[in-house]
Amino acid sequence: MRTILFILQKEFIQVFRNRSMLPIIFVMPIIQLIVLVHAATFEMKHIKLFVVDNDLSYTSRQLTNKFGGSPFFVISNQSFNRKEADDAMQNGDIDAILSIPYNFEKTLYKENKSDIQLIVNAINGTSGGLISAYSTMVIADYNKSIVLKSFPVSKSLPTKNINTTYSFWYNPELNYKTFMVPGILVLLVTIIGFILSGMNIVREKEIGTIEQINVTPIKKYQFITGKLLPFWIIALFELAFGLLVGKLLFHIPIVGSIWLVFLVASVYLLVIMGVGLFVSTVTNTQQQAMLISFFFMMIFILMSGLFTSIESMPSWAQQVDKINPVAYFIRIIRMILLKGSTFTDILRDFLSLGFLAIIMLSLSVWRYKKRAA
Amino acid sequence: MEQTPIITVKNLVKKFGSFVANDNLTFNVYKGEIFGFLGANGAGKTTAMKILCGLSLPSSGEANIAGYDVYKDTDKIKRNIGYMSQKFSLYEDLTVYENIRFYAGIYGLRRKVIREKTALLLNKLQLDQEKDTLIKSLPLGWKQKLAFSVAIFHNPKIVFLDEPTGGVDPITRRQFWNMIYEAANKGVTVFVTTHYMDEAEYCNRVSIMVDGRIAALDTPGNLKNEHNVQTMNDVFLKLARSS
């Protein structure tokens, strides 16, 4: 135990003597939160709509107004020329085209139905889907008002109508920041626990002091504990700091228990540090360690459900995510912070994380051989 | 000189695949002597030294360090030896005192003892002013002397020096060897590898390794007589060439 204390003392001195360390701890979370939260958003607020209204009837104008009145759409252009609209779409100036044909109103009243065309830029599949969903809502809404107007309270009216009222739970304002901040906190913790701790061990190899350590009576477990514990503490501190910034700057809801978040984080860090330790056993320089760490980080994060939802991934990817610690932690932290999930709610995921921690740590401790040959 | 063996090596073999790095080494090192361990690059010195320090296991044969077996008691061996390598082994981003405290601490010295001994040591090395200086801003010669002092700070029975004076000027080398003598006089056994043949002359006994075997082992004087030459340099060249 005394040995570990001496190692810890040395590590903390070295960590904080490193000039880039304090900015990493204090500036990085603020910048990441501000930039990512504002930039990485799927919220579609100002969908640019090009209206080609060849009917110019009362009904067609009403429909156009309906779109214009929606908070999601902005009518950026209007023209009779469809070609113009197509060009604008090609140039990427607009997101969608609403094309209303000549005789739209006439057909509607004569045949009780009429067609319009909606063209959506779906290069980004998610936003394409959103635009089409929003449009459908606007049109359905208008549809209903036409039906009511044409058949005012007559008896034959088909009154059986399924009426949908929307209610967005856990994030009532559909605030994307609320969704992103917890995920970005996970990223912060991951960078410190995974990359910094792994690099720290490789550094001893690179400068050659590991040789000296190996001839001392320091035992494997003492060395590893001494190396990982400082970053475990720093990462938990980072989480607290990030939560504070999230709360003050973005007013993220903290519905569930904050202690539960830290409990999960402390286990999660063990997994991620196990991976970091593993990387450090297979590399000899900080550069190699950095490259390999980034490879893992990219896969972990892109598959984590931070930006895209895991449920919409192919099933093989969902299977792979069963060993992705980042995916577990992001899911759990969102559940606790936004939904107020309790320990029993997250128990399954928590146990999986614990299981991963045991496997990863034992694997890397086994790989970390103190004997040189 | 009392002739109590403190390192006994018998038929020690270390193989890496089909390559034999150490071929049947047998030798003793006596308590309090300065034992020079010479050999060309790649002759197998480092491999042997790693085994003696408890860093790697031999393929076969016996070795006993300070009364402990290299197969079973590596932990106890490590507690009883000091080590300083050719690569500089102190932490550049820690101060003189922080380095001493760290190494002394992991050998189990009490903090109070560490403080007192450090004061004495720095006084002796005339480094009192540099107690809180980062190692990276010290000149190489000072670092080497300090590294040696740190290696024997916990009073080990044996200290292993792996080319300790590489890249150091002649004056500092001389001072360094004075420190080695001083340690040997206090009863520390010194096991040193070097490429400087003048340093070989300072050793009580010298072994010369050629191609994984010990080609010669005796006092520098006897070796020179035996081979009929004037300097250790010629002894070394004669043996190394005959391989």
Interface residues (C-beta under 8 A of the other chain):
Chain A: R2 T3 L5 F6 I7 Q9 K10 I13 Q14 R17 N18 I207 G208 T209 E211 Q212 N214 V215 T216 P217 I218 K219 R371 A372 A373
Chain B: F16 K50 C53 G54 L55 S56 L57 D75 K78 R79 I81 Y83 S85 K87 F88 S89 L90 Y91 E92 D93 L94 E98 R101 F102 Y103 G105 I106 Y107 G108 F160
